[in-house]
Amino acid sequence: MDSVFEELYSKYHQDVFQFLIYTVRSRQLAEDLVQEVYIRVLKSHKNFEGKSTEKTWLFSIAKNVAIDHYRKQKGWKGRILEKFDWSQPIKDENEIPEEVAMQKEEIRDLYKCIDKCTTDQRMVITMRYIQDLSITETAEVLDWTESKVKTTQHRAIKALKKLMEHQKREEGAIIEEK
């Protein structure tokens, strides 16, 4: 089990950590929840039936750990929507691609717009485009149908385009005022 655990940890730790940061909007909380994810992995790996990939299984556990955390909090839905300071790059021992990309203003604006999407839309965008999960894997993690993932993804992209256009118009108006 130790070698299996070490393999899972080395292959997916960064992905699980990033997913939790995007989900809970707090680096410190994400670090705590990652530990809970791996505690659950240790306890339940013997029950893993292989019906999904290990990565999908890990993301399902991570999603459930985050939801469980917020259920314990008063008003957990509101807490999920708390603002995360996207202007500060996320740092970990290893450089992550998002850390480099977030330094660019356009990407930062995109993340601000993602923050304005619904919780479901943010989760789908995070899984599909940041974590690069397939529609099937995303459906498995969220325990949704593939159709619901596709619909939510379509609506999220539509909302993001609208939010980005609105933000560009606002920035243009601010520049004209100066």
CORZI-V126154 format. One record per residue. N is the residue number from 1. RES is the residue in one letter. PHI is phi in radians with two decimals (* if undefined). BURIAL is 1 if it has 16 or more other ideal C-beta (glycine too) atoms within 10 Angstrom, else 0. Layout:
n->(N	N)
res->(RES	RES)
phi->(PHI	PHI)
burial->(BURIAL	BURIAL)
//
This chain:
n->(1	2	3	4	5	6	7	8	9	10	11	12	13	14	15	16	17	18	19	20	21	22	23	24	25	26	27	28	29	30	31	32	33	34	35	36	37	38	39	40	41	42	43	44	45	46	47	48	49	50	51	52	53	54	55	56	57	58	59	60	61	62	63	64	65	66	67	68	69	70	71	72	73	74	75	76	77	78	79	80	81	82	83	84	85	86	87	88	89	90	91	92	93	94	95	96	97	98	99	100	101	102	103	104	105	106	107	108	109	110	111	112	113	114	115	116	117	118	119	120	121	122	123	124	125	126	127	128	129	130	131	132	133	134	135	136	137	138	139	140	141	142	143	144	145	146	147	148	149	150	151	152	153	154	155	156	157	158	159	160	161	162	163	164	165	166	167	168	169	170	171	172	173	174	175	176	177	178)
res->(M	D	S	V	F	E	E	L	Y	S	K	Y	H	Q	D	V	F	Q	F	L	I	Y	T	V	R	S	R	Q	L	A	E	D	L	V	Q	E	V	Y	I	R	V	L	K	S	H	K	N	F	E	G	K	S	T	E	K	T	W	L	F	S	I	A	K	N	V	A	I	D	H	Y	R	K	Q	K	G	W	K	G	R	I	L	E	K	F	D	W	S	Q	P	I	K	D	E	N	E	I	P	E	E	V	A	M	Q	K	E	E	I	R	D	L	Y	K	C	I	D	K	C	T	T	D	Q	R	M	V	I	T	M	R	Y	I	Q	D	L	S	I	T	E	T	A	E	V	L	D	W	T	E	S	K	V	K	T	T	Q	H	R	A	I	K	A	L	K	K	L	M	E	H	Q	K	R	E	E	G	A	I	I	E	E	K)
phi->(*	-1.02	-1.20	-1.14	-1.07	-1.07	-1.14	-1.05	-1.11	-1.18	-1.34	-2.13	-0.97	-1.09	-1.13	-1.13	-1.06	-1.07	-1.00	-1.18	-1.06	-1.16	-1.40	-1.73	1.14	-2.63	-1.10	-1.10	-1.13	-1.06	-1.07	-1.13	-1.24	-1.05	-1.06	-1.11	-1.01	-1.27	-1.14	-1.15	-1.09	-1.05	-1.27	-2.02	-1.06	-1.12	-1.58	-1.16	-1.67	1.36	-1.26	-2.32	-1.28	-1.10	-1.11	-1.07	-1.04	-1.09	-1.14	-1.09	-1.11	-1.07	-1.06	-1.15	-1.10	-1.12	-1.11	-1.04	-1.05	-1.23	-1.15	-1.30	-1.55	-1.29	1.14	-1.05	-1.14	-1.15	-1.20	-1.12	-1.49	-0.99	-1.32	-1.96	-1.32	-1.29	-1.33	-1.63	-1.13	-1.43	-1.97	-2.52	-1.01	-1.75	-1.16	-2.02	-0.99	-1.08	-1.08	-1.23	-1.15	-1.18	-1.27	-1.49	-1.05	-1.08	-1.18	-1.04	-1.09	-1.05	-1.13	-1.13	-1.21	-1.03	-1.09	-1.51	-1.30	-1.18	-1.03	-1.07	-1.10	-1.08	-1.11	-1.16	-1.06	-1.07	-1.21	-1.32	-1.85	-1.65	-1.63	1.07	-1.45	-1.30	-1.08	-1.09	-1.11	-1.09	-1.07	-1.12	-1.10	-1.47	1.05	-2.04	-1.42	-1.08	-1.07	-1.15	-1.09	-1.08	-1.13	-1.12	-1.09	-1.04	-1.15	-1.15	-1.12	-1.08	-1.12	-1.10	-1.04	-1.12	-1.13	-1.15	-1.09	-1.08	-1.13	-1.13	-1.11	-1.11	-1.13	-1.11	-1.15	-1.17	-1.12	-1.13	-1.15	-1.34)
burial->(0	0	0	0	0	0	0	1	0	0	0	1	1	0	1	1	1	1	1	1	1	1	1	1	1	1	1	0	1	1	0	0	1	1	0	1	1	1	0	1	1	0	0	0	0	0	0	0	0	0	0	1	0	1	1	1	1	1	1	1	1	1	1	0	1	1	0	0	1	1	0	0	0	0	0	0	0	0	0	1	0	0	0	1	0	1	0	0	0	1	0	0	0	0	0	1	0	1	0	0	0	1	0	0	0	0	0	0	1	1	1	1	1	1	1	1	1	0	0	1	1	1	1	1	1	1	1	1	0	1	1	0	1	0	1	0	1	1	1	1	1	1	0	1	0	0	0	0	1	1	0	1	1	0	0	1	1	0	1	1	0	0	1	0	0	0	0	0	0	0	0	0	0	0	0	0	0	0)
//
